[in-house]
Amino acid sequence: SFGNAHEEISYFMDKVNETFAFYFGKIRKTDVDCGYKKYNDPYKEIERYLDFSDVSVGQSFYLGIFLGLLLFQLLLIVLIILNYDLDIDLDPEFSSVFPQFRGFFVVCLYWTFMGIVIWAWRAKKINYRVIFEIKGTTLKPLSIFKQSTFFFFVLLTALIFYCLERAQINVFFGYYFRVDLLPLVFWGMFIAYVFCPFDIFHMETRNFVFDLIKESTVAFLGRPSFRNNWLIGNMTSFIGPVRDLEYSICYYAYYNASPVDKQYFCSKARGIYLAIAFFPHIIKVLVVFREIYLQKKKNSKSKVKLSQWLGLLKHAFSFTTSTLSFFTKKHPWCFYAWLPITICSAILSFSLDIKKDFALLDTSDDGIYFPLRKELIYPKPSYYFIAIVDILLRFGWLVNLSPEIVNSFLRPNTISLILFSLEAFRRSLWNLVRVEVKHLEINQYKLSPQIQLPFEEKNGVYVAAEDISMVSTIHMRREDIIHSQCISLFSDKESTFAKEAFTPIREVEKPKEPTNLDKLLSSFNENRKKITTQIKNLVRKNK
């Protein structure tokens, strides 16, 4: 997809589409006599390939049924808790198991939000594949929704059985079953899915995520990229769920211990609880110092950017709030130092989000675009909504770093579930706008090499596919209809150039008597050369 496509580029893309429609829009299937069935409107055929929607009507119907089932499960859980007076915070056994349900719920929720974010990027033609340097296939929003709803279903089913057992309703037909082992079911299925060694369950996507995590963890040793900073930023929002995962491991590691020993070994006063909060911030600080070092190495006279200093200050605040919160129980005076630092941290984080990450408050051109910016991809009201949500939930994010203080005057398990979920929502909104800003910053014409025209290679020669409908299942947009080795325009500070608009389609091995299809391919190649020359001239002119 294009970034900041000029009117002339769009014109040439329309010419490519028209050429495709003219030659292939009226062809459906070749019969014995090489005759073609013609449509009244050739664009009806091309629209089969340019299906904008990621979800068909049938798929959306079944997805809606599954979502309805999840809502029914949530309603059933709420009714059981209210009707049988189950209290997550006052029931010691329920309170000891609940963090395992909570952590997995937030993971599934964030998973669902990412599916919505990717759907929005695709709908607005934001080229996230180029931004994240994705090579190969990735999960589509529909696949993400299917996976997240499946794990949601398993989680809520396990929680229903646990609530029924706590309410002393026999659902196991008189057999004894340790319901506190139920979290092992969904966590075990999730770990098996993530670390599955076989080429199933979207292995290419899982490998990409693993490589990105490893690369980002040691990004301070190399040259940090946008996707490294993006992932580290998301890691700071996962402090709560990671703590719940660590608690789950500790819970089953001391499963046979006495309740007193288990409470001691898995308490929130352990050093690892504080280390989890520190880890992503330490990596981010090291990455910032690495960027400053590379900047000075390239130009010794360059000055450190104000945004870099403010970023370091923000993470210093995060270290301080986490530390003060951790020691509040032992030293009550820490609360009075924690409160003002937390307020300053929230204000600074919000300011960096709005000005640096979202690139809002644009004062250029006499401030005519203030408080937004000149180039916007999403509707204007959405930016105001995201800004309001960000400032409100920034305080909630800091509360995640300081559970010891919040738990002293609120119900800890309940409020933590709400805050973790809201933080996943806030981070999803941040992802939505941050990648949009990066998309606008690239200012390059780049196309993802993933869409193919109906040609296939036989014996080293490109020929027309026997059945053109083979590509009907590929979801494309009108702007994306290109061969996998098609237009690839690059722009950088040193040069601007255009590669071949289409890689030369080698001459088709013709039979003794050329068919109508051979003539069409030959004419298509001639039009391809003309379009290539026009695009080269246009790029040379714009340079």
C-alpha positions as CSV (number, residue, x, y, z in Angstrom):
1,S,0.0,0.0,0.0
2,F,1.1,3.6,-0.6
3,G,2.2,6.2,1.8
4,N,1.2,9.7,0.9
5,A,0.4,8.8,-2.7
6,H,0.5,11.7,-5.1
7,E,-2.2,12.3,-7.6
8,E,0.0,11.3,-10.5
9,I,1.0,8.0,-8.9
10,S,-2.7,7.2,-8.3
11,Y,-3.3,8.0,-12.0
12,F,-0.8,5.4,-13.1
13,M,-2.1,2.9,-10.7
14,D,-5.6,3.4,-12.2
15,K,-4.0,2.8,-15.6
16,V,-2.5,-0.5,-14.3
17,N,-6.0,-1.5,-13.0
18,E,-7.6,-0.6,-16.3
19,T,-5.1,-2.6,-18.2
20,F,-5.7,-5.6,-15.9
21,A,-9.5,-5.2,-16.2
22,F,-9.4,-4.9,-20.0
23,Y,-7.4,-8.1,-20.5
24,F,-8.5,-10.2,-17.6
25,G,-11.8,-8.8,-16.5
26,K,-13.7,-10.4,-19.3
27,I,-11.9,-13.8,-19.1
28,R,-13.2,-16.5,-16.8
29,K,-12.3,-19.8,-18.2
30,T,-10.8,-21.0,-21.4
31,D,-12.7,-23.7,-23.3
32,V,-11.5,-26.1,-25.9
33,D,-12.0,-23.5,-28.7
34,C,-10.1,-20.8,-26.7
35,G,-13.3,-18.9,-26.4
36,Y,-13.9,-16.5,-23.5
37,K,-17.0,-15.7,-21.6
38,K,-17.5,-11.9,-21.6
39,Y,-19.1,-9.8,-18.8
40,N,-21.1,-6.7,-19.5
41,D,-18.9,-4.8,-17.0
42,P,-15.3,-6.0,-16.9
43,Y,-14.8,-4.3,-13.5
44,K,-17.1,-6.9,-11.9
45,E,-14.5,-9.5,-12.4
46,I,-11.6,-7.3,-11.1
47,E,-13.6,-6.6,-8.0
48,R,-13.4,-10.3,-7.2
49,Y,-9.7,-9.8,-6.8
50,L,-9.9,-6.4,-5.1
51,D,-12.1,-7.6,-2.2
52,F,-11.6,-4.9,0.4
53,S,-13.2,-6.7,3.3
54,D,-11.1,-9.1,5.4
55,V,-14.1,-11.0,6.7
56,S,-16.8,-12.5,4.5
57,V,-20.4,-12.5,5.4
58,G,-20.4,-16.1,6.4
59,Q,-17.2,-15.7,8.5
60,S,-18.6,-12.6,10.3
61,F,-21.8,-14.6,11.0
62,Y,-20.0,-17.4,12.8
63,L,-17.6,-15.0,14.5
64,G,-20.7,-13.1,15.8
65,I,-22.1,-16.3,17.2
66,F,-18.9,-17.1,19.0
67,L,-18.7,-13.6,20.4
68,G,-22.3,-14.0,21.6
69,L,-21.3,-17.2,23.4
70,L,-18.4,-15.4,25.1
71,L,-20.8,-12.7,26.3
72,F,-23.2,-15.4,27.6
73,Q,-20.3,-17.0,29.6
74,L,-19.3,-13.6,31.1
75,L,-22.9,-13.0,32.1
76,L,-23.1,-16.5,33.7
77,I,-20.0,-15.9,35.7
78,V,-21.3,-12.6,37.0
79,L,-24.7,-14.2,38.0
80,I,-22.9,-17.1,39.8
81,I,-20.7,-14.7,41.8
82,L,-23.6,-12.4,42.8
83,N,-26.1,-15.2,43.5
84,Y,-23.7,-17.3,45.7
85,D,-21.9,-14.4,47.3
86,L,-18.5,-15.3,46.0
87,D,-15.9,-12.7,46.9
88,I,-12.7,-12.7,45.0
89,D,-10.9,-10.7,47.6
90,L,-12.3,-12.1,50.8
91,D,-12.2,-15.7,49.8
92,P,-8.6,-16.8,50.5
93,E,-8.6,-19.7,48.1
94,F,-10.3,-17.8,45.3
95,S,-7.9,-14.9,45.9
96,S,-4.9,-17.2,45.6
97,V,-6.0,-18.6,42.3
98,F,-7.6,-15.5,40.7
99,P,-4.3,-13.9,39.5
100,Q,-3.8,-16.9,37.1
101,F,-7.2,-16.2,35.5
102,R,-6.6,-12.5,35.4
103,G,-3.2,-12.6,33.7
104,F,-4.5,-14.9,30.9
105,F,-7.6,-12.8,30.5
106,V,-5.5,-9.7,29.9
107,V,-3.3,-11.6,27.4
108,C,-6.4,-12.6,25.4
109,L,-7.8,-9.1,25.6
110,Y,-4.6,-7.5,24.3
111,W,-4.6,-10.2,21.5
112,T,-8.1,-9.2,20.5
113,F,-7.2,-5.5,20.5
114,M,-4.2,-6.1,18.3
115,G,-6.5,-7.8,15.8
116,I,-8.7,-4.7,15.8
117,V,-5.6,-2.4,15.4
118,I,-4.3,-4.5,12.4
119,W,-7.7,-4.3,10.8
120,A,-7.7,-0.5,11.2
121,W,-4.2,-0.3,9.6
122,R,-5.3,-2.4,6.7
123,A,-8.5,-0.4,6.2
124,K,-6.5,2.9,6.2
125,K,-3.8,1.3,4.0
126,I,-1.1,1.9,6.6
127,N,1.9,-0.2,5.4
128,Y,2.8,-1.9,8.7
129,R,4.6,-4.7,6.8
130,V,7.2,-2.2,5.7
131,I,7.3,-0.4,9.1
132,F,7.9,-3.7,11.0
133,E,10.1,-5.1,8.3
134,I,7.9,-8.2,7.9
135,K,9.1,-10.6,5.3
136,G,6.5,-13.3,4.5
137,T,3.0,-14.0,5.5
138,T,1.4,-12.7,8.8
139,L,-1.8,-13.3,10.6
140,K,-4.8,-11.5,9.3
141,P,-7.3,-9.9,11.7
142,L,-9.8,-12.7,11.2
143,S,-7.2,-15.3,12.2
144,I,-6.3,-13.3,15.3
145,F,-10.0,-13.0,16.3
146,K,-10.4,-16.7,15.9
147,Q,-7.5,-17.5,18.1
148,S,-8.3,-15.0,20.8
149,T,-11.9,-16.0,21.0
150,F,-10.9,-19.7,21.2
151,F,-8.6,-19.0,24.2
152,F,-11.3,-16.7,25.7
153,F,-13.7,-19.6,25.5
154,V,-11.3,-22.0,27.2
155,L,-10.5,-19.5,29.9
156,L,-14.2,-18.6,30.7
157,T,-15.2,-22.2,30.7
158,A,-12.5,-23.0,33.3
159,L,-13.6,-20.0,35.3
160,I,-17.3,-21.1,35.2
161,F,-16.3,-24.6,36.5
162,Y,-14.2,-23.0,39.3
163,C,-17.0,-20.7,40.4
164,L,-19.5,-23.5,40.4
165,E,-17.2,-25.6,42.6
166,R,-16.6,-22.7,45.0
167,A,-20.4,-22.3,45.2
168,Q,-20.5,-26.0,46.2
169,I,-22.5,-27.0,43.1
170,N,-21.5,-30.5,42.0
171,V,-20.7,-30.4,38.3
172,F,-18.3,-33.4,38.2
173,F,-20.9,-36.0,38.8
174,G,-19.7,-36.8,42.3
175,Y,-16.0,-37.2,41.3
176,Y,-13.4,-35.2,43.2
177,F,-11.5,-32.7,41.1
178,R,-8.9,-30.1,42.2
179,V,-10.4,-27.0,40.5
180,D,-7.3,-25.0,41.4
181,L,-5.5,-27.0,38.6
182,L,-7.9,-25.6,36.0
183,P,-5.5,-22.7,35.2
184,L,-3.0,-25.3,34.0
185,V,-5.4,-26.2,31.2
186,F,-5.5,-22.8,29.4
187,W,-1.9,-21.8,30.3
188,G,-0.7,-25.2,29.0
189,M,-2.7,-24.9,25.8
190,F,-1.3,-21.4,25.3
191,I,2.3,-22.4,25.9
192,A,1.8,-25.4,23.5
193,Y,0.5,-23.1,20.8
194,V,3.3,-20.5,21.2
195,F,6.2,-23.0,21.3
196,C,4.8,-25.6,18.9
197,P,7.8,-26.8,16.9
198,F,5.8,-28.0,13.9
199,D,4.9,-26.0,10.9
200,I,1.3,-25.4,12.0
201,F,-0.5,-22.7,13.9
202,H,1.0,-19.9,11.8
203,M,4.6,-20.8,12.5
204,E,6.0,-18.0,10.4
205,T,4.2,-15.4,12.4
206,R,5.4,-17.0,15.7
207,N,9.0,-17.1,14.5
208,F,8.7,-13.4,13.6
209,V,7.5,-12.5,17.1
210,F,10.3,-14.6,18.7
211,D,12.9,-12.9,16.5
212,L,11.5,-9.5,17.3
213,I,11.6,-10.2,21.1
214,K,15.2,-11.4,21.0
215,E,16.3,-8.5,18.8
216,S,14.6,-5.9,21.0
217,T,16.0,-7.3,24.2
218,V,19.5,-6.8,23.0
219,A,18.8,-3.7,20.8
220,F,21.1,-1.6,23.0
221,L,24.0,-3.6,21.6
222,G,23.3,-2.7,18.0
223,R,21.4,-0.1,16.0
224,P,17.9,0.2,17.5
225,S,15.0,0.4,15.0
226,F,11.5,1.6,15.3
227,R,10.1,-1.9,15.8
228,N,12.5,-2.4,18.7
229,N,11.3,0.8,20.5
230,W,7.7,-0.2,19.7
231,L,8.0,-3.6,21.3
232,I,9.8,-2.2,24.4
233,G,7.0,0.3,24.8
234,N,4.4,-2.5,24.7
235,M,6.4,-4.5,27.2
236,T,6.0,-1.7,29.8
237,S,2.2,-2.2,29.5
238,F,2.6,-6.0,30.2
239,I,4.2,-5.6,33.7
240,G,0.9,-6.7,35.4
241,P,0.2,-9.8,33.3
242,V,3.9,-10.9,33.4
243,R,3.7,-10.6,37.2
244,D,0.6,-12.8,37.2
245,L,2.4,-15.4,35.0
246,E,5.3,-15.4,37.4
247,Y,2.9,-15.9,40.3
248,S,1.3,-18.8,38.4
249,I,4.6,-20.5,38.0
250,C,5.5,-19.9,41.7
251,Y,2.0,-21.2,42.8
252,Y,2.4,-24.6,41.1
253,A,6.1,-24.8,42.0
254,Y,5.0,-24.8,45.7
255,Y,1.7,-26.5,45.1
256,N,2.2,-29.1,47.8
257,A,3.4,-26.6,50.4
258,S,1.2,-25.4,53.2
259,P,-0.9,-22.3,52.7
260,V,1.4,-20.3,55.0
261,D,4.5,-21.3,53.1
262,K,2.9,-20.8,49.7
263,Q,1.8,-17.3,50.8
264,Y,5.4,-16.6,51.9
265,F,7.2,-18.0,48.8
266,C,4.8,-16.3,46.3
267,S,4.2,-13.0,48.1
268,K,4.5,-9.6,46.3
269,A,7.3,-8.6,48.6
270,R,9.8,-10.7,46.6
271,G,12.6,-9.0,44.7
272,I,11.5,-10.5,41.4
273,Y,8.2,-8.6,41.7
274,L,10.2,-5.4,41.5
275,A,12.6,-6.7,38.9
276,I,9.7,-7.4,36.5
277,A,8.7,-3.7,36.7
278,F,12.3,-2.6,36.1
279,F,13.2,-4.9,33.2
280,P,11.5,-3.1,30.2
281,H,12.4,0.4,31.5
282,I,16.1,-0.7,31.9
283,I,16.1,-1.9,28.3
284,K,14.5,1.3,27.1
285,V,17.1,3.5,29.0
286,L,19.9,1.5,27.5
287,V,18.4,1.9,24.0
288,V,18.2,5.7,24.5
289,F,21.8,5.8,25.6
290,R,22.8,3.7,22.6
291,E,20.9,6.1,20.2
292,I,22.7,9.0,21.8
293,Y,26.1,7.3,21.3
294,L,25.4,6.5,17.7
295,Q,24.2,10.0,17.1
296,K,27.5,11.4,18.7
297,K,29.6,8.9,16.7
298,K,28.0,10.1,13.4
299,N,28.4,13.7,14.3
300,S,30.4,14.7,17.4
301,K,28.9,18.2,17.3
302,S,25.3,17.0,17.4
303,K,23.3,17.8,20.6
304,V,21.1,15.4,22.5
305,K,17.5,15.9,21.6
306,L,15.1,17.3,24.2
307,S,12.8,14.3,23.6
308,Q,15.6,12.0,24.6
309,W,16.3,13.8,27.9
310,L,12.6,13.8,28.6
311,G,12.4,10.1,27.8
312,L,15.2,9.3,30.3
313,L,13.4,11.4,32.9
314,K,10.1,9.5,32.3
315,H,11.8,6.2,32.9
316,A,13.6,7.6,36.0
317,F,10.1,8.5,37.3
318,S,9.0,4.9,36.6
319,F,11.9,3.4,38.5
320,T,11.1,5.8,41.5
321,T,7.4,5.1,41.6
322,S,7.9,1.3,41.4
323,T,10.6,1.4,44.2
324,L,8.6,3.7,46.5
325,S,5.5,1.5,46.1
326,F,7.4,-1.7,46.8
327,F,8.7,-0.3,50.1
328,T,5.5,1.4,51.2
329,K,4.4,-1.4,53.6
330,K,7.7,-1.3,55.5
331,H,8.1,2.4,55.3
332,P,4.7,4.3,55.3
333,W,6.5,7.6,54.6
334,C,7.2,6.4,51.1
335,F,3.6,7.2,50.2
336,Y,4.1,11.0,50.6
337,A,7.0,10.8,48.2
338,W,5.2,8.5,45.8
339,L,2.2,10.7,45.3
340,P,3.8,13.9,43.7
341,I,6.3,11.8,41.7
342,T,3.4,9.7,40.3
343,I,1.5,12.9,39.2
344,C,4.6,14.3,37.5
345,S,5.3,11.0,35.8
346,A,1.8,10.8,34.4
347,I,1.9,14.4,33.1
348,L,5.3,13.9,31.5
349,S,4.3,10.5,29.9
350,F,1.1,12.1,28.5
351,S,3.1,15.1,27.1
352,L,5.5,12.8,25.3
353,D,2.7,10.7,23.9
354,I,0.9,13.7,22.5
355,K,3.9,15.6,21.1
356,K,6.5,13.0,20.3
357,D,4.6,9.7,19.7
358,F,1.4,11.1,18.2
359,A,3.0,14.2,16.6
360,L,0.0,16.4,17.6
361,L,0.0,20.0,18.7
362,D,1.4,21.0,15.3
363,T,2.2,24.7,15.3
364,S,3.6,24.9,11.7
365,D,1.9,27.1,9.0
366,D,0.9,29.6,11.7
367,G,-0.8,26.9,13.7
368,I,-3.8,26.4,11.4
369,Y,-3.7,22.7,12.1
370,F,-3.4,23.1,15.9
371,P,-4.1,21.1,18.1
372,L,-3.8,18.2,15.6
373,R,-1.5,18.1,12.6
374,K,-1.5,18.6,8.9
375,E,-1.7,15.0,7.7
376,L,-4.3,12.8,9.3
377,I,-5.3,9.3,8.3
378,Y,-8.0,8.6,10.9
379,P,-11.1,10.8,11.4
380,K,-10.4,14.0,13.5
381,P,-12.7,13.1,16.4
382,S,-10.7,9.9,17.0
383,Y,-7.6,11.9,17.9
384,Y,-9.4,13.9,20.6
385,F,-10.9,10.6,22.0
386,I,-7.5,8.9,22.1
387,A,-5.9,12.0,23.8
388,I,-8.6,12.0,26.5
389,V,-8.3,8.3,27.1
390,D,-4.5,8.5,27.2
391,I,-4.4,11.2,30.0
392,L,-6.9,9.3,32.1
393,L,-5.4,5.9,31.8
394,R,-1.8,7.1,32.2
395,F,-2.6,7.4,35.9
396,G,-4.0,3.9,35.8
397,W,-0.8,2.7,34.2
398,L,1.2,4.2,37.1
399,V,-1.1,2.4,39.5
400,N,-0.1,-0.8,37.9
401,L,3.4,0.0,39.0
402,S,2.2,0.7,42.5
403,P,-0.2,-2.1,43.5
404,E,0.9,-2.0,47.2
405,I,-0.4,1.5,47.7
406,V,-3.7,1.0,45.8
407,N,-4.4,-2.3,47.5
408,S,-4.5,-0.5,50.9
409,F,-7.8,1.3,50.1
410,L,-9.3,-0.6,47.2
411,R,-10.2,-4.3,46.5
412,P,-6.9,-5.5,45.1
413,N,-7.9,-8.3,42.7
414,T,-10.9,-6.5,41.3
415,I,-9.2,-3.2,40.7
416,S,-6.2,-4.9,39.2
417,L,-8.3,-6.7,36.7
418,I,-9.9,-3.5,35.6
419,L,-6.7,-1.5,35.5
420,F,-4.8,-4.2,33.5
421,S,-7.6,-4.4,31.0
422,L,-7.7,-0.6,30.6
423,E,-4.0,-0.5,30.1
424,A,-4.3,-3.0,27.3
425,F,-6.9,-0.8,25.7
426,R,-4.7,2.4,26.1
427,R,-1.7,0.7,24.6
428,S,-3.8,-0.5,21.6
429,L,-4.9,3.1,21.0
430,W,-1.2,4.1,21.3
431,N,-0.2,1.5,18.7
432,L,-3.0,2.8,16.4
433,V,-1.6,6.3,16.2
434,R,2.1,5.6,16.7
435,V,2.4,3.4,13.6
436,E,0.3,5.9,11.7
437,V,2.9,8.6,12.5
438,K,5.7,6.3,11.4
439,H,3.9,5.6,8.2
440,L,3.7,9.3,7.4
441,E,7.3,9.8,8.4
442,I,8.6,7.2,6.0
443,N,7.5,9.3,3.0
444,Q,8.4,6.6,0.6
445,Y,6.5,4.6,-2.0
446,K,6.8,1.0,-1.0
447,L,4.7,-2.0,-1.8
448,S,4.6,-5.3,0.1
449,P,5.6,-8.1,-2.3
450,Q,2.7,-10.4,-1.4
451,I,0.0,-10.0,-4.1
452,Q,0.3,-11.9,-7.3
453,L,-1.4,-11.5,-10.7
454,P,-2.9,-14.7,-12.3
455,F,0.4,-16.0,-13.8
456,E,2.2,-19.1,-12.9
457,E,5.7,-20.4,-13.8
458,K,6.0,-23.6,-15.8
459,N,9.5,-24.8,-16.8
460,G,11.0,-21.4,-16.2
461,V,8.4,-19.6,-18.3
462,Y,5.6,-17.4,-17.1
463,V,2.2,-18.4,-18.6
464,A,-1.4,-17.5,-17.8
465,A,-2.9,-19.5,-15.1
466,E,-5.2,-22.2,-16.3
467,D,-7.9,-21.0,-14.0
468,I,-7.8,-17.3,-13.3
469,S,-10.1,-17.8,-10.3
470,M,-7.2,-19.2,-8.3
471,V,-6.5,-15.7,-6.9
472,S,-10.1,-15.0,-6.0
473,T,-9.3,-16.0,-2.4
474,I,-6.5,-13.4,-2.1
475,H,-7.9,-10.3,-0.4
476,M,-6.6,-7.2,-2.2
477,R,-7.4,-3.5,-2.5
478,R,-7.5,-1.6,-5.7
479,E,-4.2,0.1,-4.8
480,D,-2.5,-3.2,-4.1
481,I,-3.0,-5.1,-7.4
482,I,0.6,-5.8,-8.3
483,H,2.7,-8.7,-9.2
484,S,4.9,-10.1,-6.4
485,Q,7.9,-8.7,-8.2
486,C,6.1,-5.5,-9.3
487,I,6.5,-1.8,-8.5
488,S,9.0,-1.1,-5.8
489,L,9.8,2.6,-5.5
490,F,12.3,3.7,-2.9
491,S,13.3,7.2,-1.7
492,D,16.2,8.2,0.5
493,K,18.4,11.2,1.2
494,E,21.0,10.3,-1.5
495,S,18.9,9.2,-4.4
496,T,15.4,8.5,-5.7
497,F,14.9,5.8,-8.2
498,A,12.4,3.4,-9.5
499,K,12.9,-0.3,-10.2
500,E,11.2,-2.0,-13.0
501,A,7.5,-1.6,-12.7
502,F,7.1,-5.2,-13.6
503,T,9.9,-7.8,-13.9
504,P,10.0,-8.8,-17.5
505,I,7.6,-11.6,-18.2
506,R,9.7,-13.9,-20.3
507,E,8.3,-14.7,-23.7
508,V,5.7,-17.4,-23.6
509,E,6.5,-20.7,-25.3
510,K,4.0,-20.4,-28.1
511,P,2.6,-23.4,-30.0
512,K,2.7,-23.5,-33.7
513,E,-0.6,-21.6,-34.0
514,P,-0.7,-18.7,-31.5
515,T,-3.9,-18.7,-29.4
516,N,-5.9,-15.6,-28.4
517,L,-4.4,-15.8,-25.0
518,D,-0.9,-15.6,-26.4
519,K,-1.9,-12.4,-28.2
520,L,-3.3,-11.0,-25.0
521,L,-0.1,-11.7,-23.1
522,S,2.0,-10.1,-25.8
523,S,-0.1,-7.0,-25.8
524,F,-0.1,-6.9,-22.0
525,N,3.7,-6.9,-22.0
526,E,3.8,-4.0,-24.4
527,N,1.5,-2.0,-22.1
528,R,3.7,-2.9,-19.2
529,K,6.8,-1.4,-20.8
530,K,4.9,1.8,-21.5
531,I,3.7,2.2,-17.9
532,T,7.3,1.4,-16.6
533,T,8.7,4.2,-18.8
534,Q,6.1,6.7,-17.6
535,I,6.7,5.9,-13.9
536,K,10.4,6.3,-14.3
537,N,9.9,9.7,-16.0
538,L,7.5,10.8,-13.3
539,V,9.9,9.9,-10.5
540,R,12.8,11.5,-12.3
541,K,10.7,14.7,-12.7
542,N,9.6,14.8,-9.0
543,K,13.2,14.4,-7.9
